[in-house]
Amino acid sequence: MNGWLLSQTINGMDREAAFIMGGVIVEYILWLAGAVLLFYAVAHLWDWLEKEIKKRRKK
């Protein structure tokens, strides 16, 4: 495999396919980060609500 051919392919993909695949991976990571952030926010809200309910029951 010569240098020109190697620069045109990444693991058998051409540059355009590799670029699209990279975009898909980045999009997947962003969706995953968003899901984790949403899960954390819901868990934090749930914890806060439990504490507020306990405070009001004690009064």
Secondary structure, DSSP 8 states (H G I E B T S, - for coil): --HHHHHHEETTEEHHHHHHHHHHHHHHHHHHHHHHHHHHHHHHHHHHHHHHHHHHHH-
